[in-house]
Amino acid sequence: MTRLLSNRGDGLLEDRRETGAERVTVNFKNALAIMAANLEELVLVRAAVLAETVTRMAQRALAVRSRLRPGRLYPRRSMKPINKWIRRRRATA
């Protein structure tokens, strides 16, 4: 459901974008946090309140955006330091 919310928000942001403006997307981690905060309300409420809750969630998800960086020449990789106490290679038998 979070993916549907963020994809719908990406479409709305693309429609609102002016020509020449930087492309942005909905921040997925923020959309997950919004979904988790409203999960109980989504499950336990009536249909009329459900539509209001989903609308409020979509507005909050659209408020936080991430910059889209096309044309990256290098793959993304973690810069986390390697722990020397954890064996990363498989043991040979």
N, CA, C and O atoms as a MOPAC input file, in Angstrom:
PM7 MOZYME 1SCF
protein

 N      0.82400 1    -1.19000 1     0.00000 1
 C      0.00000 1     0.00000 1     0.00000 1
 C      0.87100 1     1.25700 1     0.00000 1
 O      0.52100 1     2.26700 1    -0.61000 1
 N      2.01100 1     1.18000 1     0.69400 1
 C      2.92500 1     2.31600 1     0.72000 1
 C      3.47600 1     2.59000 1    -0.67200 1
 O      3.60700 1     3.74600 1    -1.07500 1
 N      3.79600 1     1.54100 1    -1.40100 1
 C      4.31300 1     1.70700 1    -2.76100 1
 C      3.26400 1     2.35800 1    -3.65400 1
 O      3.60000 1     3.21400 1    -4.47300 1
 N      2.00200 1     1.96700 1    -3.51200 1
 C      0.92900 1     2.59200 1    -4.29100 1
 C      0.80600 1     4.07100 1    -3.95300 1
 O      0.62600 1     4.90400 1    -4.84100 1
 N      0.90200 1     4.39400 1    -2.66500 1
 C      0.81400 1     5.78000 1    -2.22100 1
 C      1.95900 1     6.60900 1    -2.80000 1
 O      1.73600 1     7.71400 1    -3.29500 1
 N      3.17700 1     6.08200 1    -2.74000 1
 C      4.32300 1     6.84300 1    -3.24200 1
 C      4.31800 1     6.93900 1    -4.77400 1
 O      4.70000 1     7.97200 1    -5.32400 1
 N      3.89200 1     5.88100 1    -5.46400 1
 C      3.81700 1     5.94900 1    -6.92800 1
 C      2.78700 1     6.97500 1    -7.38200 1
 O      3.01600 1     7.71200 1    -8.34000 1
 N      1.65500 1     7.02000 1    -6.69200 1
 C      0.62100 1     8.00600 1    -7.02300 1
 C      1.14300 1     9.41800 1    -6.77800 1
 O      0.88400 1    10.33500 1    -7.55800 1
 N      1.88600 1     9.57700 1    -5.67800 1
 C      2.48000 1    10.87900 1    -5.37400 1
 C      3.52500 1    11.29100 1    -6.39700 1
 O      3.61700 1    12.46900 1    -6.74100 1
 N      4.32200 1    10.33600 1    -6.89200 1
 C      5.30500 1    10.64300 1    -7.93000 1
 C      4.62000 1    11.16900 1    -9.18700 1
 O      5.09800 1    12.10900 1    -9.82100 1
 N      3.49900 1    10.55200 1    -9.53700 1
 C      2.74400 1    11.02600 1   -10.70000 1
 C      2.21800 1    12.43900 1   -10.50000 1
 O      2.26600 1    13.25700 1   -11.41900 1
 N      1.71900 1    12.72900 1    -9.30500 1
 C      1.22800 1    14.07500 1    -9.02000 1
 C      2.35800 1    15.10100 1    -9.05300 1
 O      2.18000 1    16.20600 1    -9.56600 1
 N      3.50900 1    14.74200 1    -8.51200 1
 C      4.64900 1    15.65500 1    -8.53600 1
 C      5.12200 1    15.91800 1    -9.95900 1
 O      5.50400 1    17.04200 1   -10.28500 1
 N      5.10200 1    14.90100 1   -10.80300 1
 C      5.52600 1    15.07100 1   -12.19900 1
 C      4.55700 1    15.98700 1   -12.93300 1
 O      4.97700 1    16.78400 1   -13.77300 1
 N      3.26500 1    15.88600 1   -12.62900 1
 C      2.27100 1    16.75600 1   -13.26800 1
 C      2.43800 1    18.20400 1   -12.84000 1
 O      2.20900 1    19.11500 1   -13.63500 1
 N      2.83500 1    18.42700 1   -11.58500 1
 C      2.97900 1    19.78500 1   -11.05500 1
 C      4.29200 1    20.45800 1   -11.45700 1
 O      4.41600 1    21.67900 1   -11.35900 1
 N      5.26700 1    19.67300 1   -11.90600 1
 C      6.61000 1    20.19900 1   -12.16400 1
 C      6.61100 1    21.16000 1   -13.34300 1
 O      6.00800 1    20.89700 1   -14.38300 1
 N      7.30100 1    22.27800 1   -13.15800 1
 C      7.45600 1    23.22700 1   -14.25500 1
 C      8.57400 1    22.73600 1   -15.16300 1
 O      9.42900 1    21.96200 1   -14.73300 1
 N      8.57400 1    23.18000 1   -16.41000 1
 C      9.63100 1    22.77800 1   -17.32800 1
 C     10.95000 1    23.37700 1   -16.87000 1
 O     11.01500 1    24.54600 1   -16.49200 1
 N     11.98700 1    22.57400 1   -16.90600 1
 C     13.30900 1    23.02000 1   -16.49300 1
 C     13.58000 1    22.85900 1   -15.01200 1
 O     14.71400 1    23.05300 1   -14.57500 1
 N     12.57600 1    22.51000 1   -14.22700 1
 C     12.75600 1    22.33900 1   -12.78200 1
 C     13.37300 1    20.96400 1   -12.50500 1
 O     13.23700 1    20.03600 1   -13.30300 1
 N     14.04200 1    20.85300 1   -11.37900 1
 C     14.68300 1    19.59200 1   -10.99800 1
 C     13.62400 1    18.53700 1   -10.68900 1
 O     12.59500 1    18.83700 1   -10.08400 1
 N     13.88900 1    17.29200 1   -11.11200 1
 C     12.94200 1    16.20700 1   -10.86000 1
 C     13.06700 1    15.74800 1    -9.41500 1
 O     14.17400 1    15.60200 1    -8.89600 1
 N     11.93400 1    15.52300 1    -8.77300 1
 C     11.90300 1    15.04000 1    -7.39700 1
 C     10.93900 1    13.87100 1    -7.30400 1
 O     10.03700 1    13.72700 1    -8.12900 1
 N     11.13900 1    13.02900 1    -6.27900 1
 C     10.25000 1    11.89900 1    -6.03400 1
 C      9.80900 1    11.93100 1    -4.57700 1
 O     10.37700 1    12.65100 1    -3.75600 1
 N      8.80200 1    11.14800 1    -4.27500 1
 C      8.33700 1    11.01700 1    -2.89800 1
 C      9.36100 1    10.20800 1    -2.11600 1
 O      9.87200 1     9.20500 1    -2.61500 1
 N      9.66300 1    10.63100 1    -0.90500 1
 C     10.60800 1     9.92000 1    -0.05200 1
 C      9.91300 1     8.67000 1     0.49100 1
 O      8.96200 1     8.77600 1     1.26400 1
 N     10.39000 1     7.47700 1     0.08600 1
 C      9.71300 1     6.22600 1     0.42200 1
 C      9.79600 1     5.91400 1     1.91800 1
 O      8.83500 1     5.39900 1     2.49000 1
 N     10.92800 1     6.21800 1     2.56000 1
 C     11.05400 1     5.95100 1     3.99200 1
 C     10.05300 1     6.79900 1     4.78300 1
 O      9.48400 1     6.33600 1     5.77100 1
 N      9.84500 1     8.02700 1     4.34500 1
 C      8.85300 1     8.87400 1     4.99700 1
 C      7.44800 1     8.32300 1     4.77300 1
 O      6.62100 1     8.34300 1     5.68500 1
 N      7.17500 1     7.83100 1     3.56700 1
 C      5.86200 1     7.24600 1     3.28400 1
 C      5.61300 1     6.01400 1     4.15400 1
 O      4.48700 1     5.79000 1     4.59900 1
 N      6.66500 1     5.20600 1     4.40300 1
 C      6.52300 1     4.05500 1     5.30400 1
 C      6.20200 1     4.50100 1     6.72700 1
 O      5.36000 1     3.89900 1     7.39300 1
 N      6.86400 1     5.54300 1     7.19000 1
 C      6.60300 1     6.04500 1     8.53900 1
 C      5.17500 1     6.56500 1     8.65800 1
 O      4.51800 1     6.35400 1     9.67700 1
 N      4.70100 1     7.23600 1     7.63100 1
 C      3.31900 1     7.74100 1     7.63600 1
 C      2.33700 1     6.57600 1     7.64900 1
 O      1.33300 1     6.61700 1     8.36000 1
 N      2.62100 1     5.54000 1     6.86600 1
 C      1.74800 1     4.36300 1     6.82700 1
 C      1.71400 1     3.68300 1     8.19600 1
 O      0.64300 1     3.30300 1     8.66900 1
 N      2.86400 1     3.52900 1     8.82900 1
 C      2.91900 1     2.88700 1    10.14300 1
 C      2.16400 1     3.69700 1    11.19100 1
 O      1.51000 1     3.12100 1    12.06100 1
 N      2.24400 1     5.00800 1    11.12100 1
 C      1.57200 1     5.86100 1    12.09600 1
 C      0.05400 1     5.80400 1    11.95000 1
 O     -0.66700 1     6.00200 1    12.92700 1
 N     -0.43800 1     5.53700 1    10.74400 1
 C     -1.88200 1     5.55000 1    10.49200 1
 C     -2.47600 1     4.17200 1    10.25900 1
 O     -3.63500 1     4.06500 1     9.85700 1
 N     -1.70800 1     3.11200 1    10.50100 1
 C     -2.17300 1     1.75800 1    10.20900 1
 C     -3.40700 1     1.37500 1    11.03500 1
 O     -4.36100 1     0.81200 1    10.49800 1
 N     -3.39100 1     1.67400 1    12.31700 1
 C     -4.52600 1     1.33100 1    13.17100 1
 C     -5.79100 1     2.04900 1    12.71600 1
 O     -6.87200 1     1.46200 1    12.68700 1
 N     -5.64900 1     3.31100 1    12.36400 1
 C     -6.80000 1     4.08900 1    11.91100 1
 C     -7.34300 1     3.53400 1    10.59100 1
 O     -8.55600 1     3.54100 1    10.37700 1
 N     -6.47100 1     3.05800 1     9.71000 1
 C     -6.91500 1     2.49300 1     8.43500 1
 C     -7.71300 1     1.21000 1     8.62800 1
 O     -8.67000 1     0.95700 1     7.89800 1
 N     -7.32600 1     0.40800 1     9.60100 1
 C     -7.96200 1    -0.88700 1     9.80400 1
 C     -9.28700 1    -0.76600 1    10.55300 1
 O    -10.22900 1    -1.50400 1    10.26200 1
 N     -9.36900 1     0.14700 1    11.50400 1
 C    -10.49900 1     0.16100 1    12.42600 1
 C    -11.60800 1     1.17400 1    12.13200 1
 O    -12.59200 1     1.21500 1    12.87000 1
 N    -11.48800 1     1.97500 1    11.10600 1
 C    -12.47000 1     3.03900 1    10.90900 1
 C    -13.46400 1     2.70700 1     9.80000 1
 O    -13.28200 1     1.76000 1     9.03600 1
 N    -14.51800 1     3.51600 1     9.73600 1
 C    -15.53300 1     3.36000 1     8.70300 1
 C    -15.01600 1     3.90300 1     7.36600 1
 O    -13.96200 1     4.53800 1     7.31300 1
 N    -15.75600 1     3.65200 1     6.30400 1
 C    -15.32700 1     4.01600 1     4.94600 1
 C    -15.19200 1     5.52800 1     4.76300 1
 O    -14.27400 1     5.98100 1     4.08000 1
 N    -16.09000 1     6.31500 1     5.35900 1
 C    -16.03600 1     7.77100 1     5.19600 1
 C    -14.76100 1     8.34000 1     5.81600 1
 O    -14.12300 1     9.21700 1     5.23500 1
 N    -14.39800 1     7.84800 1     6.97900 1
 C    -13.19700 1     8.32000 1     7.65800 1
 C    -11.95200 1     7.75900 1     6.96400 1
 O    -10.89500 1     8.38900 1     6.97200 1
 N    -12.08200 1     6.58300 1     6.37000 1
 C    -10.96500 1     5.96200 1     5.66300 1
 C    -10.50100 1     6.83500 1     4.49600 1
 O     -9.30000 1     7.02600 1     4.30600 1
 N    -11.43800 1     7.36100 1     3.72200 1
 C    -11.07800 1     8.22400 1     2.59000 1
 C    -10.37000 1     9.47700 1     3.08000 1
 O     -9.41300 1     9.93100 1     2.45200 1
 N    -10.82400 1    10.03800 1     4.18700 1
 C    -10.18100 1    11.23000 1     4.76300 1
 C     -8.76900 1    10.90800 1     5.24500 1
 O     -7.85200 1    11.70900 1     5.06500 1
 N     -8.59200 1     9.73900 1     5.85700 1
 C     -7.27400 1     9.33000 1     6.35200 1
 C     -6.29600 1     9.12800 1     5.20600 1
 O     -5.15100 1     9.57100 1     5.29400 1
 N     -6.71800 1     8.46900 1     4.13200 1
 C     -5.84000 1     8.23100 1     2.98800 1
 C     -5.45700 1     9.55800 1     2.33000 1
 O     -4.31400 1     9.73100 1     1.90800 1
 N     -6.39300 1    10.48400 1     2.24100 1
 C     -6.08800 1    11.80300 1     1.68000 1
 C     -5.05900 1    12.53000 1     2.52900 1
 O     -4.13000 1    13.13500 1     1.99300 1
 N     -5.21300 1    12.47900 1     3.84600 1
 C     -4.26100 1    13.12900 1     4.75500 1
 C     -2.88000 1    12.48400 1     4.64000 1
 O     -1.86300 1    13.17600 1     4.67000 1
 N     -2.84700 1    11.14800 1     4.50800 1
 C     -1.57400 1    10.44900 1     4.36000 1
 C     -0.87900 1    10.84100 1     3.05000 1
 O      0.33800 1    11.02600 1     3.02500 1
 N     -1.64500 1    10.96600 1     1.97100 1
 C     -1.06400 1    11.35500 1     0.68600 1
 C     -0.49500 1    12.76700 1     0.75700 1
 O      0.56400 1    13.03200 1     0.19000 1
 N     -1.17900 1    13.66900 1     1.44100 1
 C     -0.67000 1    15.03300 1     1.57900 1
 C      0.62600 1    15.05200 1     2.37100 1
 O      1.54300 1    15.80000 1     2.03100 1
 N      0.72000 1    14.24800 1     3.41800 1
 C      1.95500 1    14.18600 1     4.20700 1
 C      3.08800 1    13.56600 1     3.41400 1
 O      4.23100 1    14.00900 1     3.52400 1
 N      2.79100 1    12.54000 1     2.61000 1
 C      3.83400 1    11.89500 1     1.80500 1
 C      4.37000 1    12.84500 1     0.73600 1
 O      5.56200 1    12.81700 1     0.42900 1
 N      3.50500 1    13.68400 1     0.16600 1
 C      3.94400 1    14.63500 1    -0.84700 1
 C      4.75900 1    15.78100 1    -0.25200 1
 O      5.46400 1    16.47800 1    -0.98200 1
 N      4.67500 1    15.98000 1     1.04500 1
 C      5.38500 1    17.09600 1     1.67100 1
 C      6.89200 1    16.86100 1     1.72100 1
 O      7.65700 1    17.82400 1     1.68300 1
 N      7.33600 1    15.61400 1     1.80500 1
 C      8.76000 1    15.30300 1     1.89300 1
 C      9.19100 1    14.67700 1     0.57000 1
 O      8.65600 1    13.65000 1     0.15400 1
 N     10.16200 1    15.30800 1    -0.08200 1
 C     10.57400 1    14.86200 1    -1.41100 1
 C     12.05400 1    14.55000 1    -1.43900 1
 O     12.82700 1    15.06700 1    -0.63200 1
 N     12.44300 1    13.69900 1    -2.37700 1
 C     13.84100 1    13.34600 1    -2.59000 1
 C     14.24900 1    13.77400 1    -3.99300 1
 O     13.46400 1    13.68200 1    -4.93700 1
 N     15.47100 1    14.23700 1    -4.11800 1
 C     15.99600 1    14.65400 1    -5.40800 1
 C     16.32100 1    13.42600 1    -6.25000 1
 O     16.92900 1    12.48000 1    -5.75000 1
 N     15.93000 1    13.42900 1    -7.50800 1
 C     16.21200 1    12.32800 1    -8.41500 1
 C     17.51600 1    12.63500 1    -9.13900 1
 O     17.66900 1    13.71800 1    -9.70600 1
 N     18.46600 1    11.68400 1    -9.12600 1
 C     19.77700 1    11.92600 1    -9.72800 1
 C     19.99000 1    10.97200 1   -10.90400 1
 O     20.55600 1     9.89300 1   -10.73400 1
 N     19.53800 1    11.36900 1   -12.09400 1
 C     19.73500 1    10.50100 1   -13.25900 1
 C     21.17500 1    10.57400 1   -13.76000 1
 O     21.88400 1    11.54600 1   -13.50000 1
 N     21.59300 1     9.54900 1   -14.47100 1
 C     22.90200 1     9.56000 1   -15.10700 1
 C     24.05300 1     9.30500 1   -14.15400 1
 O     25.17500 1     9.73300 1   -14.42500 1
 N     23.81000 1     8.62400 1   -13.05300 1
 C     24.89400 1     8.30900 1   -12.12400 1
 C     25.85600 1     7.34900 1   -12.81700 1
 O     25.42700 1     6.34400 1   -13.38400 1
 N     27.14300 1     7.65000 1   -12.77600 1
 C     28.12400 1     6.86300 1   -13.49800 1
 C     28.70900 1     5.73300 1   -12.66500 1
 O     29.48700 1     4.93400 1   -13.18600 1
 N     28.36400 1     5.64400 1   -11.41400 1
 C     28.92300 1     4.62000 1   -10.55300 1
 C     27.78400 1     3.95600 1    -9.78200 1
 O     26.77500 1     4.60100 1    -9.49800 1
 N     27.93300 1     2.67900 1    -9.44200 1
 C     26.86100 1     2.01300 1    -8.69100 1
 C     26.83900 1     2.49200 1    -7.24200 1
 O     27.87300 1     2.85700 1    -6.68300 1
 N     25.66700 1     2.48500 1    -6.65000 1
 C     25.54900 1     2.84000 1    -5.24200 1
 C     26.16500 1     1.73500 1    -4.40100 1
 O     25.95700 1     0.55600 1    -4.68900 1
 N     26.91000 1     2.08800 1    -3.38000 1
 C     27.46500 1     1.09200 1    -2.47900 1
 C     27.59000 1     1.69700 1    -1.09700 1
 O     27.71500 1     2.91100 1    -0.93900 1
 N     27.55600 1     0.84400 1    -0.11900 1
 C     27.62400 1     1.26900 1     1.26500 1
 C     29.04700 1     1.69000 1     1.60900 1
 O     30.01200 1     1.06300 1     1.17200 1
 N     29.16900 1     2.74700 1     2.38900 1
 C     30.47000 1     3.21800 1     2.84600 1
 C     30.71900 1     2.79200 1     4.29200 1
 O     31.62700 1     3.30300 1     4.94800 1
 N     29.91400 1     1.85900 1     4.78000 1
 C     30.05100 1     1.37400 1     6.14700 1
 C     31.37300 1     0.62300 1     6.29200 1
 O     31.68700 1    -0.21900 1     5.45100 1
 N     32.15700 1     0.90600 1     7.33600 1
 C     33.42900 1     0.20800 1     7.50200 1
 C     33.22200 1    -1.28700 1     7.75000 1
 O     32.21300 1    -1.69500 1     8.32400 1
 N     34.18100 1    -2.09400 1     7.31300 1
 C     34.10700 1    -3.54000 1     7.46500 1
 C     34.52300 1    -3.90500 1     8.87700 1
 O     35.54500 1    -3.43100 1     9.37300 1
 N     33.73600 1    -4.74000 1     9.52000 1
 C     34.03900 1    -5.20400 1    10.86500 1
 C     35.02700 1    -6.35200 1    10.76400 1
 O     34.73500 1    -7.36600 1    10.13000 1
 N     36.18600 1    -6.20900 1    11.37800 1
 C     37.22200 1    -7.22800 1    11.23100 1
 C     36.91300 1    -8.50600 1    12.00300 1
 O     37.58800 1    -9.51600 1    11.80700 1
 N     35.90100 1    -8.48600 1    12.88200 1
 C     35.58800 1    -9.66100 1    13.70200 1
 C     34.56700 1   -10.57300 1    13.05000 1
 O     34.32800 1   -11.67600 1    13.54100 1
 N     33.96400 1   -10.14100 1    11.96200 1
 C     32.98400 1   -10.97100 1    11.26200 1
 C     33.63000 1   -11.53600 1    10.00800 1
 O     34.14700 1   -10.78800 1     9.17800 1
 N     33.60200 1   -12.84400 1     9.87100 1
 C     34.19100 1   -13.49800 1     8.70400 1
 C     33.22000 1   -13.35800 1     7.53000 1
 O     32.08200 1   -13.82100 1     7.60800 1
 N     33.65700 1   -12.73400 1     6.46300 1
 C     32.79900 1   -12.48800 1     5.30800 1
 C     32.90300 1   -13.57900 1     4.25500 1
 O     31.95700 1   -13.79100 1     3.49600 1
 N     34.02900 1   -14.27500 1     4.19400 1
 C     34.22100 1   -15.31300 1     3.17100 1
 C     33.69800 1   -16.65700 1     3.67400 1
 O     33.65800 1   -16.92700 1     4.87400 1
 N     33.30600 1   -17.47500 1     2.72500 1
 C     32.84700 1   -18.81700 1     3.07500 1
 C     34.05800 1   -19.68300 1     3.40200 1
 O     35.10200 1   -19.58700 1     2.75700 1
 N     33.89900 1   -20.51700 1     4.40000 1
 C     34.97200 1   -21.43800 1     4.77400 1
 C     35.06700 1   -22.54400 1     3.73500 1
 O     34.04700 1   -23.05600 1     3.27300 1
 N     36.27500 1   -22.90800 1     3.37000 1
 C     36.45600 1   -23.99200 1     2.40700 1
 C     36.43700 1   -25.32100 1     3.13000 1
 O     37.01300 1   -25.44600 1     4.21100 1
 N     35.78500 1   -26.31300 1     2.55400 1
 C     35.66700 1   -27.62100 1     3.21300 1
 C     36.72000 1   -28.58100 1     2.75200 1
 O     36.75800 1   -29.72300 1     3.21100 1

